[in-house]
Structure formats: structure tokens, C-alpha cells
Amino acid sequence: MAEPRKAEHSTPWRPVTRWAVLRSRAQILAQALSRAPRAQERPLSTGMFGNHGRRRSGMGEVFWQFRRYQQPDAAAMIDWRASAKSDHLFIRQREEETAQTYWIWCDQSASMQFQSHLAEESKADRALVLTLATALFFLERGERVGLLGSGRKSFSTRAALDQIEDVLRTRTDVDFTNLPIGHGSGRIILIGDFHEQDEKLVHAVRLAQRRRLSGFLLQVLDPAEIDFPYDGHVQFTDTETRGQEDVGRAEALRARYIEEMDHWRDKLSAIARSGGWGYVRHSTGREPLPPLRALTDFVATR
Amino acid sequence: MEWLSPILTSFQAPWVLAGLLALPALWWLLRHQPPRPQHVDFPATWIIARIQDREDTPTTTPWWLLALRALLLACVIFGLARPLLNHRPAAAGDGPLLLVMDNDWTTAAHWQDRMQTAQALIDQAEQRGAGVALLVSEPPVGQEAPRIDLSFLNSEAARERLSILEPRPWTAQRAALLKALQQARVPQGADVHWLWNGVGGQETEEIARLLAKGNRLTAHGPAPADTPYAISSLEEHGDALAASLSRLDPTGEAQVTLRFSDAQGNGIARSVAHFADGAATADLQMRLPAETMGKLARAEIVGQASAAASYAFGDDWRRRRVGLVSLDEDTDALPLTSPIYYIKRALAPMTQVETGPIDDLTDGMDAIIVPDQSLTPGAIMTLTEWIEKGGLVLRFAGDRLAGRPDQLTPTDLRPGGREMGAAMTWDKPVPLGAFDDKSPFAGLAVPEDVKVSRQVLADPNSLDGAEIWAQLEDGTPLVTARRMGDGLLVMLHVGADPKYSTLPYSGLFVEMLERVVKLSGRHHAAPADIDAGMAARRVMDGFGRLGEPPAGLPGIPAGQWDSSVPSPLAPPGLYEGPQGSRALNLAGRRDIAGGPAGMAWPPSARVEAIGHDTGVNLLPWLIAAALLLFALDLIVSFMRRLLPRRAAAAAPLAVLALVCLTPRESDAQSAIQQQPLTPEEYAIEAAGELHLAYVATGDPGTNRLTERGLQTLSNMLSLRTSVEPARPMAVDLEQDDIAFFPVLYWAVTPPYPRLSAPVIEKLQRYMRTGGLLVVDTGDGAPLRLSGGVAGPAGAPPATLADFVAQFATQPLSPMARDHVLTKSFYLLQDFPGRWAGQTVYVSADSNEDAVSPIIVTSSGWAAGWAMSNDNKPLVPLVPDGPRQQEYAWRTGINMVMYALTGTYKSDQVHLPALLERLGQ
């Protein structure tokens, strides 16, 4: 019971059903997120999402300016009504509109596969549901979503979900410090357990700050990792390094463990704050909706 | 093991208890071998590594696990020491041992217990170095009186004598023993142990006094539960066997099974008798068809291997003896024209036929057949006298009788006779008419090809007082009969040869003769002319097994058969005489076991029960306890790995509680079965799938057999057809809705139930709306369905016809040869069940085109279908066995197909025409 159930990535057919389940759960979660009343009774300004005017001419819906016709312009671009008012030919230019891009990173490494008897699913599954729900939420509001560190481009359609599935189904080593090269604003959302990744996080936050990207840390932990519900003689094996720790009386260690865990949380919170990021710790033993709302609230207000 | 005596336990292998010394070693071993740690894969191990201070606390096995394992081992060790609870070894005396062994038939059933007790007594005598004398109550077969040798032997020789001892198949010969004992010198100062048979009596008391004089007498009698059972009578009443069983000690209720088998030892029938508390006898009755009755070779009480519980049937039982009056002319020359030939052929399978002059036959015959013959006045007088004493005479007409009629006929005869279809007559040969219901031939089918061309006519004026059993289609009497005194005179108005009719060629002739001979009473009076006496052919031993007789057995002298009682010189068994074999049985004698005569023991005697002082063997209990503890240990060890420590400590208690509280599976199952279905559940189950249904009768045995039969039929249907019925369902006609079932099988047995108005209404609606009701009497008897009246409410219907008339809305008739039932799946001509060859009745109009809503049979279809779990017929099939069962299944499949498809298959008759029209 206490042994983590290994999610199976290797069998050819299993992930299909698993992913289908995860996606439908994410769908439900995303709907709940948009529907549910907000904690602070503060309606989320719909203007915060969708296309954002770039204050320059380009592809878009909204009128920007009339400009004198110049040689390389296509004749079809001439606005004849405006041109009729004077002797010059004018063409109608629209304001350039681009969507905000949300770069999401989801940890699928070995430690994420952990599931204790206190949780109903592994951290990896929960992280994926959160990732997909976040992606859906933003896509529905016309934003672009991309998988951080995958080296692929972002999408404004559901293709983003397919891409996330495509990448995460096979790769567990996606690196979040590999920030996207690109223009414009964006947000970075990191979902994972962040075990022994403090330095990398500091590095990533600093990089993002330089690029004027803000972000959010969503830490997903198993209840057993938070509460340490072990007794008696237990041999612990690290899921990443396979290093072993033999504990004679685990119950004696519990208080110190919890203390250390709180300490770590404070540290991660500090790292996030240093770059103006948000941070939430989420236990897989609890509902996934509150942390998701915290996430969307946070990134929407920045 | 003196220190254990307060709890009345003794050990048969006490040295094993030394193994208890190993327990501390186990304790030490377990304490220092810590249990394996729990293994956890944990992502936050890096945090543990940071805070872990390296103090590995030594872990130990908890004390309760240690105690559990020590207890386990202790159980095994105590078990191997083979303890006996409440074991009281028989008080050992100090003198030499005089062992008195009763070995009459009553001792056979629990012979092993007696031998063990005797062995134990000899063992004790051996231990104290005393000699052993053996006194055996019954002599060997062929020796008149017991030979008494009371000299003391060493234990080895005594054991040897004991080992060849066997129970004898007769009642204790106390007089002979007493006489022999009075002549012998009974030793003094001995320890006398009498393994007594439990039967008292004056002579037995005398023997006890003789043995107790100057000795310490201990009697070991049978415990009440071990009382022997015997067959005290076995008789044939018509087509039923009536048996009476008895036992020596009438205390307690008991249930014993009487099993009948044929010469090969195959079971034919079994029946159960119930002894009420305090009743020494119990009766049972069983109907068997004549054919089966003829096969009986042995009856025995199941589980009672003794001569009084085993009944052998001799030839005299099997066949009626029929005398055939010989004709004065030589008939061997042209056998096919001789009436004797046909009569002999017809009677041979059922009866023992002897030919001779009339005077020889009146002694010992059950029936006398007189072929065409004009009797002399002397012969008429002899026969009349014989008939009036209960005999049966069957006469055949013929040329001679027609030429010179005599007085011994049921009716006066017209001289000359009647001839039809010959060259000079106008008439054609006349077929037989149907048999009247009151005739003994009722139910026999009349073949169309039987035609009578000549006849000796009865004078119509003399029919008064005579019975007409059969007549021709034109109403002329064919068989007439007249009762005379206790007997019967029957006359067949045709000859037994083909000159008169084609009757002798037909099977009907055999059946008619069979029926007539069956009417004869039984005359067991032995023929007086057994001069040679009877010689033993097979002899029964004390356990009821038949074997070769020992050499030099005198046999039973002439004239003493009827008075002979099984004894050392005439043991029970089969005896051969000039009249065939007869059985001498210990079983079947009224006086065999009429309850124990009181026994007054001498005051100094001690009385104990045999076979009930060995104590309770604790070995299986202790081993079971050890296994349980082992299982507990496994579970606990396993749970300790998975659960936190505190929960694991509670685990053994939880498991123990679980073991104690879990109801046994059988209880749970029976609880489920007893749960009655609500009407809704019943309807859901019945309508959900196709079920074959049967009417639950009051007899659980019949219900079980029917259910088993329908289950087997369901399996066969699933195997062979596209009909795949679910399990058969029992139906209570009063309560349950029967509309769900295409077939409702009703095994009715007399007394036939009187149905209430709602039930009749329900049945009639069922039949009207397409259900098929199958009524099966299951007794293999010919059906008589005409003339039934619905009768008043209250009184149960007397006959099957009355019973069926309650709900049948259409007239019933025998099934036509081309009825749809003969081709609804298999092509069938016969519809056997347990019995073969019975007529099947369907509604009359279904022989045309309609679908019959009812089938009435007596073949015992369900019994014929039923198979046990090891694929053997549950009841023996008569006459055929496996082949018949195959046809029984086919019958059943046709029946279900008929219920499901109606007359669909009869369309096939147009197939040739259709094919022709299609130009094929």
C-alpha cells in the first residue's frame, strides 16, 4: 500500500486511456474553474485575457490608422472610401494584436510517480491534470499555451494539449531553465515537486526576471511527504537517486521531518517572491481546484 | 503421565513431550532474529538523510508473536504425543483371562470394535503375564455344537485364534453353548470378559451364572447406538414389495436404507425406513414393476454387514410356477403348429413353466394352463377343487374342445364354433376391440394386424356371472372368466396356435398371458416330492456375503425345507433342488430381532459398552489448532509489513475475532437457499431467462429427482440445441405465477392432490395461453385416463383419470404415430423415461393439427433424464440403461421443442410438395 504505484509509460496502449482520463478530468476542472464563484468576490476582468493590442500597426481586427499608399503595397489594400476624400490614395491599417503566451512546465520525473496510501493518485497524474486544466483555461480565453523547455512553439488552439501530451508521454527530462526565445510578454508556470531543485529554481527565476517574464510555482506533494505517517523500522529509498536511509523508529523522526518540510516551503516561497512570482504548495490528498484558482488569480493580476 | 490424570488425558506416545524442552530454544532464537523492516520508496529521502541521526534502535520480535509461535509448537508437540481425552483403560484384574466371544449374526455389524476390545484385553493380560483362554459361542459352519477348549494359552496363540474368528450367520445357539459349558470345567479365579451380543434370555442368564461362579465377570455389551438391524420380513404384495425392518434395542430415532440389487450387484432400488424412538420395527413399501421384481437378487440394509440384514432371492421368488397340461400326442414333430410352443415361448421370460399331467401340476403351481383339450370328469373335479382353493386355470379353445365341450368353462360353449374369412364364409377375419377399463388387459394397445378367423363361441345365454375381459370388434367375447371360490377360471376363445387367429404371433399375446398369470395367487407350499432334499450351492457368511459352501455340509433333508431355520448345519444361502434354487434366509424371519429379552446379570458382574471407551482422540484437534495458529502467524507477519506498528498489534485479535465470527460457509449457503424470493424477485428471475419449471410436490425426494432431471435436460438442450435454459425452477401452484414457463413438469404420485379452484383456473389459463403441462406419474404403470370425473371438492381424486379431469379441458387420447412430438427435433417412435414402452397421452385434437397443451405419461421422464454429478444415471433405467437414457433425453428435447415451436415441424410434411413446385 505504501509503495508508490509506478505509472507505466512503456506499454503502448496504456497511456492512451490514462491520458484520455487525465484530459477529461482537466476539462471538468477547467470548467469548474471558470464557473465557480471567486474567493474574493472580485470578478476576473475578461479584458485581461485574449488578444492584447500592441500599439502598432499589424494584423488585427481594430482600426489603427490610414497611411499613404506606397509602391510595394498591394492595390487591394487601398481603402477607396478614404481615398475619395482627398487626392491621395490611402490604405487602412489595423492594430497589431497578439495573444499572451503561457509557458507551462510539468514535472514527470521518477519522484513524481510517488503515491502513498494516503493519496488517491500519483503526483505525476495530479500535476498533469493541473497542467492540462491550466492550459485549457487559458486557451479558452484566447491565450497561447506552450510547453516550457520542450523547444516547441506555442499554440492558441487545442493543439497545445496534443503537444503537451506528445512531449510528456515520452520525455521526463524537460528542463524549465530552457526559457523560450521570443518576443512579447508571457508567463511561466512551473508545476512539480521541486525536490532538490532549489538552485535551478533560483536560476530560472533570475533568467525570467531579466526577460521581464513573471511566473508561478505550483508545488505538488504527496500527503505522505508532508505528514510523514511512518512507524517502526522503515527503510526509505530515494526515488531519484536510489540512495537508502534506514530508520529504526520512524515515528521518532516525524516532528523534525515536518519542521524541515516547513522550512523548505518557506525557502521556495522566498525564491518565488524574489522574482515577483507566486508560490503555492498543493497536496495530492486535497482538491485540485483551490491551487488552480490561486494560480489563475495570480497570473491574471500581473 | 500420572500428573495429567486429573484432566483424564493420557498420551499414547508420551516421549514426544520431551520436545517441549525445545520451546525455550525457540524463544531465544526468535528474540534475536529481528523481523524485516518495512520498505518504502520515498521522494523526500533527502530530507530524512539531512535529519537522520545514526542511532539504529535494535528491533525485536514482539512478545505476543513469540507467544503465538511457542503455542503453535506446543500444539504440534502435544498432538504428536497422541493424547486421549477421557480415556479409562479397562480395570485390570490379576487373574488369567477368560475371553468369551459371542459371534452370532448380531455381532457382525460392529465386529471390528469387538475385535479391538478383545485385542486390548489380551494386551492387558500379556502385560501382567497372565494366560488367556478363549470361549467362542458359535461353532463353525457344518459343526453342530461349539467345541469348548478352556485351557489357558499364551497371548500369542490367543491372538492367532482370535484373528481367524468370524461372526456366524445364525441366531445364537445358547442351548448348545450352555450344554457344552455344563460339561466343560470352567476355570476358577479368572478374569472373565464376555463380549456379549446384547440378547438376554433364560439360557443366557444361566451361562452368565456359570461363568461368574468363582470368577470376576465383566460383560461388554453393544452400546444402544450400535444395535444391529435386521430385515424381519420381506413380501410381495401385487406389484409392491413390503419390508419390515427391526432392531434389538429400540432406543433412539434411526433411519436405515434398504437397498435392492441384481445378480451383478447393481443397485435396482432403495428405500428408507424410519425408526421412531422406542420402536423396534419399521415398515417400508416400494412399488416395483414385475420386470424389475424378477431381477432382484439381493436386499440389504446399507451399512449393516450382517447375515440378518442381507436377503438373498432364490428362483422361487423370481418366477411364478406355471403348469402346462401336456397333450397326449407328440408335439415335437411340428412345433410351429403346436399350441404348446406358443404358450411356452410367451411365458418363458416371466415364469417357470412345467409340463405334465394335471395331477402332477396341482401341487406347487401358481397357475395351470390347459391348451385345447376336452377334460375328463376326473380332471374337472381335481381342477375345480384346486381353483376353489385359490388356483388359476387358463384354458384355450380349439378343435377338440369345440368338438366336445366340457363343463369347466366360464360360459357354456356353442358346439362347432365360428369361422370367418374362409373359402365358404361371407365374413372377413375380425380384429380385436379395445379393452374395457375394468378388464385386466386395460391399457394394452391393440395391434391392428391381430385378426381372428375362427372362434369357439360362448353361449350368450350363459354369460350371467361370467366376466368378459376381451372381445372382438363385433362384440363377440374373446376372453371370458369366472370366479370360483377363491380362484379364477379364464378362457380364451381361440386356440393358442395360428389356426384360429394371428394372436399367438403378436406381442399382445405375451402381454395378455403375463397379465393373466400375474393374477394368480402365490402358492409357496413346497412340492412334497423333493426326495433328494436341497443341497447348499452358495452359503452366506456372518457378514452377509455369499460364498462357496464348505465341504461336507449335509444340506436340508427332504420335507424339512419349510421348517428349516438357519443353523450351523444349515447356514443361510442358496440351495439347489430339483425344482430350481431356493433361498434360505436368516433375514425375513419374524422372530429374528424382536427387541432384547431382559437380562439379569449376576450381582457381581460388571457391564460395559463396547467401542465407546476409547476416549476422544485429541490429535486432529491439536493439529487443526496448530494449523490455525500457523495461518494466523502468516497473516500477522504479512500485515506487520503493511500496517503501522500499532495497528499490527491489534491484527491478531482482529483475525481471531474474524475466525470466530465468520459463519461457516454451509450455514451461510443454507441461509441463502432458505431465503424465499419475493414475488417480484421470483418474476424477475423467471422472466429473465428461459427456465424449465416443475411443480414442487410434498415429497422432497421427488422434487430433488425432478430438479436433477430437468437440470440434466437443460444441459443436454444447451449442448445439442439452440435452447439454453437457465437452472430449473420449482413452482408452488398456490402462490407462484406459472405464466413465465414454456414447460411445466408435474411429477404426480398417489395420493393425487385435490386442486383448489384458483389453481385449476391458473392451470387452465396456462394451457390455454400456450403453456405445455407435462403430467408424469413416474411409476411405469399403464395409464387409464378415460372415465375420469372432476369429482367434488374435498375428497382427493381416487385415480389419475379423476385427477387429470380436474383441469383438463380437452379429451385426451394416445399419441398418434405421426404426432409432431415424434419429429419436433429428433425422429422418435418411443418416448422412454425411467420406464420404456409406455403410452403417451396428448390432447385428442393435437393428433390432427392443434398443439397439445398437455402431455400425460407414466414413463418417469425426469427420473430417466437425471444424472448425478459423476455422469451416472441417478436411478436405474428399466429395461435398458445407457441407450434408454439417451432416448429419454431425446424425448425431453422433443418435448421442449414441441413446447417452444408447436406444430412448426409438421409443416415439413409439405416439404416434398414445395420442393417439387420449386422445380427441384
Interface residues (C-beta under 8 A of the other chain):
Chain A: M1 A2 E3 P4 S111 M112 F114 K123 D193 H195 E196 D222 A224 E225 P229 Y230 D231 G232 H233 V234 Q235 F236 T237 D238 T239 E240 T241 G243 Q244 E245 D246 V247 G248 R249 L253 R256 Y257 E260 M261 W264
Chain B: P34 P35 P37 Q38 H39 V40 D41 F42 P43 A44 T45 W46 I47 I48 A49 R50 I51 Q52 E55 D56 T57 P58 T59 L642 P644 R645 R646
